[in-house]
Amino acid sequence: MRLSTQARVLSRALTNTEAWDIYQRYLATPNLVFLAEPSNLEPHFLLLTKDVGLPNRYWTDAYLAAFALATKARLVSFDGDFQRFGGLDFLYLSVPQP
């Protein structure tokens, strides 16, 4: 929701109300499930972030990758930076360029 309301991300950024409406429709999708934070998240997060070469801007990505690893879930994103995390079941969604 945060990114969808930023003009530098979308050619027409959504209003906060539009972002909430889309989010609520998304939650009504029958196949969607939300996972609770797993108890085994921390060891995965530690392994992904203890590298001294990891820029601090990747901490959020590392958390999401650790969550996916801990739950054996596939991470799907338009952000190709997730490819940096080995062992992750990652599906990169590329945006076609006009």
Secondary structure, DSSP 8 states (H G I E B T S, - for coil): -TGGG-TTTSSS---HHHHHHHHHHHHT-TT-------TTHHHHHHHHH--TTS-GGGHHHHHHHHHHHHHT--EEES-GGGGGSTT--EEE------
